[in-house]
Amino acid sequence: MTAPDEVTTPDEQFDRAWEVADRIPGWLTRDQARLLYDEALALPHGATLLEIGSHQGRSTVVLGQVASATGGTVIAIDPFVEGRLFGGAPTRTRFLAHLEEAGVAGVVRHVEDYSTRARPGWSDGFDYLYIDGKHDFWTFSDDLRWRSFLPRNAPILVHDAYSSIGVTLGILARVLFARDLTYVRREGSMALFRTARPRLADRLRVVREVPWWLRNVGIKVLLRLRLRPVARLVGHDSPYDPY
């Protein structure tokens, strides 16, 4: 990737990074990638970015482009579980190949383990946390515990925050009443939090997202029932779940 001081604007920096990442299959939109990118780029030089859930590397490459330009490191935690949904070893092979093709393999450290198993023995701090792992309530709740390794006011980004039942329930249970997590905003279903003490207004913003989450759950039901024309009536013109 071209170093930031060789590029005229941050928009050009991102455009070059996204051109590479967008070739990789996955469920990360351009706007969500921009949020990941901007939050990483705002960190001090040499920052460490930890990602939970990499799949084929779409988001990993976005973060890796920033790390390459700023002397940083990406830690990508993914066990590459076997099965139809996750793909197992073939997905791991594609992931590693995509890192090589993007030129970021040298700044990405892959930890092939479940995040819930890796955390108890973890000791190294990092500066940035991106959670896109298993979407059930218990795993997401455990993944939020990785924030103990973050400094104050660090970014935590969560994909499918308001489109997954398990993750949204985790946010309502583990974030809404937390004393060290502040909800900032969302880009589609990706939410940005910070490790900071929340105000009442910050907590209320979490609650205000519930109707949008219920809409997304309803759309998922319609898609499962093969009622895509009905889903279009509420603004969802896609065969995929909202993300």
N, C-alpha and C positions, 0 to 999 in steps of 0.2 A: 504493500500500500504506500502511496505517496505521503510523505510526512506533512503534518499540518502546515508548517511554514512554507511549503512549496505550493500550496493550494490557495486560491484567492479567498474563498469563503467556506464556512462550515457546511453550507449546502452542497458545495462541490465535493467536499470530503465525504459526506454521507452518500451522495449519488454514486460515487465510485465504489464505496463499500457495498451498497445495496445492489449494484449491478452484478456483483459477484455472488452475494448471498441469495438473490432472487432466483438463481438457477437451481437452487437446492429445494427439493420438495419439503413441505411443512405447512404449519398453520400459524405463521407469523405474517401479519400484514406490514405494508411499507410504513404506515404511521406508527405501528407498535415497534418496529425495528428502529425508527428514528428516536423514539423515546428511550429505548435501550441504549442506543448509540450516544445520545446527548448526555444522559446521566453518567455514562462511563467516561465520556470525554471531559466532563466537568471535574473529575477526580484529580488528585495530585499525580505528577509524573511517577511512573513505576507502581501504580495501584494494582492490587490483586482482585480479580473478578471471579466470583464463584457462581456456577450455573448448576442447577439441579434439573436434570432432564434435558438431553441433547438431541435425541432422535438422529436424524441424518446430518445435523450440524447447521441448520439454517440460522438459528440465533447465535450459535457458537462462532460462526464465521463473522457475524456482525461485531461481536465482542472482541474476537481475535484481531479484526482490523484496527480497532481502537488500541488494543494492547500492543500491536506491532508498531504503531505510530508513537506511542507514549512510553515505551519501555516497560510495559506492564505484563501481567500473566493472567491467563484464564484457567481456572480449575473446573473441569467439566465432569460432573458426577452422573454416571448412567450405567446401570448393570446390564443393559441390552438383554432384557428378558426374552426368552424364547416364546413363540406363539404368534398367531395370526395378527394380533393387534400391534405388537411391538417389533416383530421381525427377527429378534435374536442376533445371531452371528452375522447374517447378511447385512443387517442394518448397521452393525458395528463396522463392517468392512466399508460400507458406503460413507459412513461418518468420517473415518480416517482418510479415505480417498478425497473427500470434499475439503478437509483441512489442508491436505497437500496441494490440491488444485488451487485453493484460495491463497496459498502461501503463508498460512498462519500456524502450521503444525508445530513450528518451533516455539510458539508462545502459549500453546495449549497443553495442559497436563491432564490426561484422562485418568479418572479414578473409576475403575470398573467395579462398582459396588452399589448396593442400595444406600440411599442417603440416610436412612434410619439406622443402618449398621455402621456407617462411616462416622457419624457424628459423635457417638459416645467416646471414641478413642481419638478424636481430633484435638489438636492443640494449637494450630497456626491461625493467626488472625487474618482477616481479609477486609476489603473496603467496600464491597458491593455484592448484593445477593439477588440472583434471579431464580425464581421458583417456577418450574414447569414440569414437575414430577408427577407421580401418581396422584390422581384427583380425588381420592376418597378423604373423608373427614379426618381420620386418624393419621394418615401419612402427611397430609398437609399441615396438621397441627404440629406434628413432630418436626417437619421441615422449618416451620417458623422458629423453632428453638435454635437454629443455626445463627440467629441474630445475636446470640451472646458473644460471637467472635467479631462483631462489627463495632466500629467506633460510633460515637454519638453523631446523629444527624446523617447517617449513611443511608443510601437508597436501597429499598427492597422492592423488587418488581415481581408481580405475580400474574402469570398468564391464566386465562379462563377464570379470572376472579369472580366475575358475575355472569358466567354461563355454565358453571358446573355446580351441581347441588352440593357435593362434598366440600368443594373449596369455599363456596359462599357461606355454607353453614360454619365452616372453620373460621372465616373472617368474622362472622357475627359472634361466635363464641370466644375466639382467641384474640381478636383485634379490637372489637368494639369496646371492651372493658379493660384493655391493656393499658398500663401506665407508661409504656415506652415505645408505643407505635402510633404514628400519626398518618392518617389517610390524606393524601395530597390530591390526586385526581386519577382518571382512567383514560385510556385510549382504546376504544372498543372494550373488549373484556380484560385488557391488561391494566392492572392497578398499580399505582406508585404509592408506596408508603415510605416513611422515614423513621429512623430510630430516635424519636424525640417524644417528649411528653405532650400528649394531645390536650387541646382545649375542648370545651363542650361543642363548639362549632365543628371541630374536626370529627368528633364522634357522630354528630348529626348528619354529616356528609355521607358516612357509611350507611346509615339508615335510609337516606334518600335514594340510594342506588337499588334498594330492594324491589321496587316496581319494575325496573329495567331487567333485573334478574328473573322475576316471575314471567315477564314477557318472553325471555329467552328460553325458559323451561317450557313454556307453552308452545313455542316454535319447535322445540325438540320433539314434543309429543306429536305435533302435527306432521312432522317429517317421518316419524316412526309409523304413523298411520297412513303414510303415503298421501297426505293432504297438502301437497306443496302449493296448489292454487290458493288454498285458504291462508297459508303462511305468507303468500305474496300480499294479501290484503293488509297485513300488519307490517309490511315493508321488508320482508325477508325473501329476496329473489335469488336463492342459492340452494343447491342440493345438500350443502354441508350445514352442520350445526353452527349457530352463531359463535363467533370467536373474535 
